């Protein structure tokens, strides 16, 4: 369709000609938003007309597709704001931190209107009447694939936020899960209580699911590391817990050879986690981890730096890290 063609042209321009062009970012943000909303409107019309088929697999697949498009559009609009912000700071000779963010708002005003409509659509899919259908995952049809290992960080009363991410994993998994919770005593207690609630309400989703809990603040190895860290490197318990993920090869049992570390609360998983797990099979023998870039794929291949990697989802080859 026309919106799709415009989007591809803009994406090509940004990736290969001028990644910092603010006008192109504004256009692609609007295009992605309008394309996602068009798919959302078509889907909701379909849902109303096909009310008797809410439980069909095709309905759920289409819903996941629309949710991905909406979240992608929201992400691009947010990227446009950041590009505009950084561009304005360069023009006035200041760093972004020193720049008054309100000076950028007039440029972002029209995109913000699209963003608000996109977020309303996301809320409808996630929480309103349409969302009730297909939200409770059935008993997983578990394959013979190996057990997927997750490392999740829970510090303090974070489980009620983090469950959103974990629930999205449970919805689409086809494999057994082994979940390691890195946290403090409060976080571990909070997560255990949340899992008891989930098991009581939907016991079938806990099938082939096991947990291990590691209090990183009482673990001897981590205590030794923390004592040597400069204070500014570990200013909060959460930063210490995230630091512990980098040392997962020293904390996880020897029978764990690979693990996926993932942030909780600001990530949704729309496809089977097995697909991400199997990405490890494509790493070279000397590669220890895989992480996505904040930049687009094509741009990443040219100039991604370690500081530009997104640490929210990382695949670790734990056995290699021990060597």
N, C-alpha and C positions, 0 to 999 in steps of 0.2 A: 504494500500500500504506500501512499504518498509519504506519510509520516515515517514509515520504515526506511524509505529511500533517503529522505532528508537526514535522518539519524545516521545512516551509514556514511553519507558524504561528510557530515560534520565530524564523525568519529575518525574517519580517514584523515581529514585535515588536521585535527588535533594531534593524532598519533605520529604523523609523518611530516607535517609542514610547520606547524606553530602550536606547540602544546600550551603556551602561555597566553594565547589570544583570548582576551576577556569576552569580546563579542561572540566568538564561536562557542565559548562555554555557556554564555547566556542562552544562545539559540539551542544548543543541545539539551540544556536543562529544561527549557520550555517544551521542546519536541518530545523528550523522554516522558515528561509529565503528562502531556496530552495523549501520547500513545498509550501509556499505562491506563489512563482514565477511560480511553475508548474501549480497551479490553475489559476493564472493570464494568463499564456500563453494559457491554454485550453479555458479560458473564452473569450479572445480576438479573438481566432480562431473561436469560436462559434458566436461571435458578427458579424464578417465579413461574415460568411456563412448564418447568419439568419438576414440580414439587414432589411428585411421586417417585422420583429417581435420585433423591438426595444421597442415598447410600451407595450409589453406583461408583465403581472405580473410576470411570471416566470423569464423573463430577469432581471427585477428589483431586485427580490429576490436573484438571483444568483450573481448579481453585488454587493449587500450588503454583501453577504457571502464572496466574494473575498476581498472586502475592509476591512472587519473585520480581515481576515487572514493576509493581508498585514500589517495592523496596529499592530496586535499582534506580528508579526515577527519583525517589527521595534522596538517595545517595548522591546522584549527579547534581541535584539542586543545591545540596549542601556543599558539594565541591565548587560549584559556581560561586557561592558566597565566599569561600576561602580564597579562590583565585582573585576575585574582585578586591577582597581585603588586602591581600599581599600586593596586588598591583597598585592600589592606592597608597600603601605604605612606601613603595618604591618611588612613586611620583613625588611624595612630600619629603623624601629623604629620611624616613624613620623606619625602625623595625616594626613588624606587626604588633608586637606587645606594647609598643609606645603609641600606637595609632588608636585614636578614638573610634571604636567600632560603629558608633552612630553616624559617622561621616560616610560610611559605606551603605547604610540602609536605603537611601533614595535609589541607588543603582539596583538594589535587591528587591525593591518593593513589589514589582510585578511578578517576579519569580516566587516571592513569598506567598502571594495569593494562590498560585498553582500548588505550592508546597502544602498549604493548609488543606486544600481540596484532596490532594494525594493522601495526606495523613488521615483525613476523615474516612477515605475509602479503605485505608488499611485498618482503621479501628472497626469499621463495619464488618470486614472479613474476619477479623480476629475475635470480636466480642459480641456483635449483634446477632439477629435471628439467623442469618445465613450461616454464621460461624458455628452454630450449635450442631450442624450436621457434619459428621466426619471428624469432629474434634477429639473424640475419645478413641484412642487407638485400640484396635482389636488385639487379640493374642498374636504376638509376632510369629510369622511363618519363618522360623529361624532356619538358615541354610547350614551347610556343613563347613562354612568358612571359619577361619580361626577367630578366636575371641578378640574383639577390639578392646584396646586398653585406653581409657581416658584419664587425664589428670585435670582435676578441677580445683580451683582455689576458693575456699570459703572462710572468710575472716569476719568474726562477729555475726550479727543477725542478718545474713545476706541470703539465706535460703529462699525466702519468699520472693526475692527478685531473681535469683539464679535459676529457680525452677522453670522459668519460661524457656530458657535455653535448653535445659535438660529434657523438658517435655517435648520440645521440637525434635530432639534426637530420638526419643522413644517412639514418636509417631511413625517414623519411616525406617527404623532399623530392621535388618534382616539377619543380624548376627547376635551372638551372646555378647554381653558387655561386662567388662571388669573396670570398675570406677575407683580411682584413688582420689581421696579428698585430702588436699594439702591445706591445713588451716591451723587455727588456734582452738582452744577448748570450747569457747563460745560458739565458734563457727561449726565445729564438728557436732556439738549438741543440737544446734539449730538444724543442720542438715539431716541428722538422724530423725529428729521429730518430723521434719517435712516428709521424709521417706515413709515413715509410719502412716502419715496421713494419706499419702498416695496409695500405699499398699491397702489401706482400709477401704478407700473409695474405689480403686480400680486394680484389684490384685493381679489381674491377668497381665498388666503391663510390666510387672516385676519378674516375669518369667525369664529364666537364664540371665539374671542380673545380679552381680555381687559387688560388694563395696569393701574397700580397705581404707583405713583412716590413719593419717600420719600427722601428728602434731609437730609442725616444723619448729616450734619454739621450745620444744623439749627434746628434739632429736640431737644427739651429741655432735654429729657432723655439722649441723646448721648452727648450733651454739658456737662452735669453733669458728665458723665462717663469719658469723655476725660480730664476733669479738674483734675481728681484724678489719671490718669494713669501716671506711670513713663515715661519720655520722650523716653526712648529706646524701650518701648513697642508699640509706635505708631509714628514711625519716618516719615511716609509718609501718604498721604491721602488714598492711596490704602490699606495700612495696617489698617487704621482706618475703612475703609469701610468693610474689611473682618472681623474685630472685631465686627462690627455691626451685621453681620449675626449670631454670637453666641447669640446675644440679640434679635433675631427676634421676640421672644414671647412678648417683650415689645414694639415693633414697628408695628407689624401687627395688623389689626383689629380683634376684638374678634370673628368674624364669621370665621376666618381662624383657622382651627384645625390641619392642617398638611401642610408642605411646603418642597419643594426640593430646596436647595441652590446649585448653580452650577457656576463654573468658566467659563469665556467666552474666546474664542480664541484658547485654546489648548485642547478642548474636542469636539469630534464628537459623536452624538447619532445615532445609527444604527437601533434601534428598538423602538417600541411604548413606549413613556414615561410613559404610564399607567402601564406598568409592574413594573417599579421602584416605582411608587406611591403605588402600591398594596403590596409592600414589607412591608410597615408599618403595614399592617394587621397581620403580623407574629411576630411583636415585643411583648415582654412580658409587662405586665402592668407597671412594674417599669423601663422600658427602654425608654429613651427620644430621642434617635437618632440612625441612622444607617450610617456607613461609611465603605468603603473598606480599606483594608490594602495594603501597598506597597509590602507586601510579597504575596506568593501564598496562595491559600485557605487553604491547609492542614497545611502549616507552620503557618498561622495566628491563627488557632485553638489552637496551642500549645504555642505560645510565643509573640503574638502581644502586643505591648505597645501603649499607647495613642500617643506617639511621632512618631509612625510608621503608623498612620492612614493617609489616603489621604483626606485632607479637600477640595479637588476640587469638590466633589459631596457628599452632606450630606442630608439625609432625616431627618427632624425634626418633632417630634410629639409635635406641638406647644401648644396644649391644656394642655398636661401633664406638659410642662415646666412652665406653668403659675401657677400650683398648689403649 
